[in-house]
Amino acid sequence: MARNTLSRSLHDLGLAAWFGGTLANAVALNPAASEATTPSDVGAVTNTGWDRWTPVNAVAIGMHLAGSVGQLRGNTARIASQRGVGTMVAVKTGLTVAALAATAYSRVLGRKVSANRNVPIESGTEPAPALTPDDVASAQRQLAVLQWAVPVLTGALVVVSAFAGEQQRAREVSQGVLDRLTGSGVLTSGAGLAASVVAARNALRQVGGR
C-alpha cells in the first residue's frame, strides 16, 4: 500500500505551528506586552515578538501547503471514487484560502504597526489614547479581530483534517465507494460492477497513507 508519510508530516506539523503560534501570540504576547514600562516600550516588545514569529510562521504555512498538495496527489483515487471526500476537500480548501487571506492581511496591518518599532501603544492590539498615530490605531483595531480569526480558521482546519483521517479507515473507504457507485447507478450493469471493484481496490490502496 502507498504511504504518504512525508506529505502528511509536512501537512500536520505546518498546520500545528500555524495554529499554535498565532493562538499563543493572541493569548500571551499581545496582552503581556502591556506590562512594559512605557507605551513606547510596549510597542517595542510587541513588534519584536511578532517580527520574530513572522518568518517561522511563513515556513510553517509553506510546509502545510506543500504537504496538502502531496496529500491531494496521494489520494486522487479516493477523491474521485469515495463519497464525501470531494466535499471534504472543497471545505478544507475554502478554509485554507480564508486562513491564508486573514494571515496575509494581518501581516499588512502588522507592518503598519511595526514601521515605527517604538510606537506608543497600550498592548499588541490596543492603541494608547492621544499617543498612537491614527493609522496605527486603525490597524490595531482590525488586528484585535484578526488575532482570533486566524486561530479559529486554522483550528477548523485541524478538525477537518481529523475528519479526513477518519474517512481513510478501510470501512469508511469501502462504504464511501459503494455509496458513490450506488447513487450514480453504476452497479446496474456487469461492467459497472467491475468498475466498482476496480475503484474500491484503488481507493483502498491509498489507505496505506493513513
C-alpha positions as CSV (number, residue, x, y, z in Angstrom):
1,M,0.0,0.0,0.0
2,A,1.2,3.5,-0.7
3,R,2.5,5.7,2.1
4,N,2.4,9.5,2.3
5,T,4.4,9.9,5.5
6,L,6.4,12.9,4.3
7,S,3.5,14.9,2.9
8,R,1.3,14.1,5.9
9,S,4.1,15.1,8.3
10,L,4.6,18.4,6.5
11,H,0.8,19.0,6.4
12,D,0.4,18.3,10.2
13,L,3.5,20.0,11.5
14,G,3.0,23.1,9.4
15,L,-0.7,23.4,10.5
16,A,0.2,22.8,14.1
17,A,2.7,25.6,14.1
18,W,0.4,27.9,12.2
19,F,-2.5,27.3,14.6
20,G,-0.5,27.1,17.8
21,G,1.8,30.1,17.2
22,T,-0.9,32.5,16.3
23,L,-3.1,31.4,19.2
24,A,-0.1,31.8,21.6
25,N,0.6,35.3,20.4
26,A,-3.1,36.3,20.7
27,V,-3.4,34.8,24.2
28,A,0.1,35.7,25.6
29,L,2.2,38.1,23.6
30,N,-0.3,40.8,22.7
31,P,-1.7,41.3,26.3
32,A,1.6,40.6,28.1
33,A,3.3,43.4,26.2
34,S,1.2,45.8,28.1
35,E,3.3,45.0,31.2
36,A,6.2,47.0,29.7
37,T,7.1,50.3,31.5
38,T,6.0,52.9,28.9
39,P,3.7,52.9,25.8
40,S,6.8,53.1,23.6
41,D,8.3,50.0,25.3
42,V,5.0,48.2,24.8
43,G,5.3,48.9,21.1
44,A,8.9,47.7,21.0
45,V,8.1,44.4,22.8
46,T,5.1,43.7,20.6
47,N,6.8,44.5,17.3
48,T,9.9,42.4,18.3
49,G,7.8,39.4,19.2
50,W,5.7,39.5,16.0
51,D,8.6,40.2,13.7
52,R,10.5,37.1,15.2
53,W,7.4,34.9,14.7
54,T,6.6,36.0,11.1
55,P,9.4,34.1,9.3
56,V,8.7,31.0,11.3
57,N,5.0,31.3,10.5
58,A,5.8,31.7,6.8
59,V,7.9,28.4,6.9
60,A,5.0,26.7,8.7
61,I,2.5,27.8,6.2
62,G,4.8,26.7,3.3
63,M,5.2,23.3,4.9
64,H,1.4,22.9,5.3
65,L,0.7,23.9,1.7
66,A,3.4,21.5,0.4
67,G,2.0,18.7,2.5
68,S,-1.5,19.5,1.4
69,V,-0.6,19.2,-2.3
70,G,1.2,15.9,-1.6
71,Q,-1.9,14.6,0.2
72,L,-4.1,15.6,-2.7
73,R,-1.8,13.8,-5.2
74,G,-1.7,10.7,-3.0
75,N,-5.4,10.4,-2.6
76,T,-6.7,11.1,-6.1
77,A,-8.5,7.8,-6.4
78,R,-10.3,8.3,-3.1
79,I,-11.3,11.8,-4.1
80,A,-12.8,10.6,-7.3
81,S,-14.5,7.4,-6.1
82,Q,-15.3,7.8,-2.3
83,R,-18.4,9.6,-1.5
84,G,-17.9,12.6,0.8
85,V,-14.1,13.0,0.2
86,G,-14.6,15.6,-2.6
87,T,-16.8,17.7,-0.3
88,M,-14.3,17.5,2.5
89,V,-11.5,18.6,0.1
90,A,-13.7,21.6,-1.0
91,V,-14.4,22.6,2.6
92,K,-10.7,22.3,3.5
93,T,-9.6,24.3,0.5
94,G,-12.0,27.1,1.4
95,L,-10.8,27.2,5.0
96,T,-7.2,27.2,3.8
97,V,-7.8,30.1,1.4
98,A,-9.6,32.1,4.2
99,A,-6.8,31.4,6.7
100,L,-4.2,32.5,4.2
101,A,-6.1,35.7,3.4
102,A,-6.5,36.5,7.1
103,T,-2.9,35.8,7.8
104,A,-1.7,37.9,4.8
105,Y,-3.9,40.9,5.7
106,S,-2.8,40.6,9.4
107,R,0.8,40.9,8.2
108,V,0.0,44.0,6.1
109,L,-1.5,45.6,9.2
110,G,1.3,44.4,11.3
111,R,3.8,46.2,9.1
112,K,1.9,49.4,9.7
113,V,2.3,48.9,13.5
114,S,6.0,47.9,13.3
115,A,7.0,50.6,10.8
116,N,7.9,52.6,13.9
117,R,9.4,50.0,16.3
118,N,8.8,52.1,19.4
119,V,5.3,53.3,18.5
120,P,3.4,54.1,21.7
121,I,0.5,51.6,22.3
122,E,-1.3,50.1,25.2
123,S,-0.9,46.5,24.1
124,G,-0.4,44.5,21.0
125,T,-4.0,45.3,19.8
126,E,-4.8,48.4,21.8
127,P,-3.8,51.9,20.8
128,A,-2.7,54.4,23.5
129,P,-5.2,57.3,23.7
130,A,-3.8,60.5,22.3
131,L,-0.4,58.9,21.7
132,T,-0.8,56.2,19.0
133,P,-0.9,57.6,15.4
134,D,-4.3,57.3,13.7
135,D,-3.1,54.8,11.0
136,V,-1.5,52.5,13.6
137,A,-4.6,52.8,15.8
138,S,-6.8,51.7,12.9
139,A,-4.5,48.8,12.1
140,Q,-4.6,47.7,15.8
141,R,-8.4,47.7,15.9
142,Q,-8.5,45.4,12.9
143,L,-5.8,43.2,14.4
144,A,-7.8,42.8,17.5
145,V,-10.3,40.8,15.4
146,L,-7.8,39.1,13.1
147,Q,-5.7,37.8,16.0
148,W,-8.6,35.4,16.8
149,A,-9.8,34.9,13.2
150,V,-6.6,33.1,12.2
151,P,-6.6,30.5,15.0
152,V,-10.3,29.9,14.5
153,L,-9.8,29.2,10.8
154,T,-6.7,27.1,11.3
155,G,-8.4,25.3,14.3
156,A,-11.2,24.5,11.9
157,L,-8.6,23.0,9.5
158,V,-7.4,20.8,12.3
159,V,-10.9,19.5,12.9
160,V,-11.5,18.9,9.1
161,S,-8.1,17.1,8.9
162,A,-9.1,14.8,11.7
163,F,-12.4,14.1,9.9
164,A,-10.4,13.4,6.7
165,G,-8.3,10.9,8.7
166,E,-11.5,9.1,9.8
167,Q,-12.5,8.9,6.1
168,Q,-9.4,6.9,5.4
169,R,-10.5,3.9,7.6
170,A,-10.9,0.9,5.4
171,R,-14.5,0.5,6.3
172,E,-15.2,4.2,5.5
173,V,-13.5,3.9,2.2
174,S,-15.4,0.8,1.1
175,Q,-18.7,2.2,2.2
176,G,-18.0,5.5,0.6
177,V,-17.1,3.9,-2.7
178,L,-20.3,1.8,-2.6
179,D,-22.4,4.8,-1.8
180,R,-20.9,6.8,-4.7
181,L,-21.5,3.9,-7.1
182,T,-25.0,3.1,-5.9
183,G,-26.0,6.7,-6.0
184,S,-24.8,7.1,-9.6
185,G,-26.4,3.9,-10.8
186,V,-23.1,2.3,-11.9
187,L,-24.0,-1.0,-10.3
188,T,-26.9,-1.7,-12.6
189,S,-24.6,-3.5,-15.2
190,G,-21.9,-6.1,-15.2
191,A,-19.4,-3.5,-16.5
192,G,-20.5,-1.2,-13.7
193,L,-19.9,-3.8,-11.1
194,A,-16.4,-4.5,-12.5
195,A,-15.7,-0.8,-12.4
196,S,-16.8,-0.6,-8.8
197,V,-14.4,-3.4,-7.8
198,V,-11.5,-1.5,-9.5
199,A,-12.5,1.8,-7.9
200,A,-12.7,0.2,-4.4
201,R,-9.4,-1.5,-4.9
202,N,-7.6,1.7,-6.0
203,A,-9.1,3.6,-3.1
204,L,-8.2,1.0,-0.5
205,R,-4.6,1.0,-1.8
206,Q,-4.4,4.6,-0.8
207,V,-5.5,3.9,2.8
208,G,-1.9,3.0,3.4
209,G,-1.1,6.7,3.6
210,R,-3.2,6.9,6.8
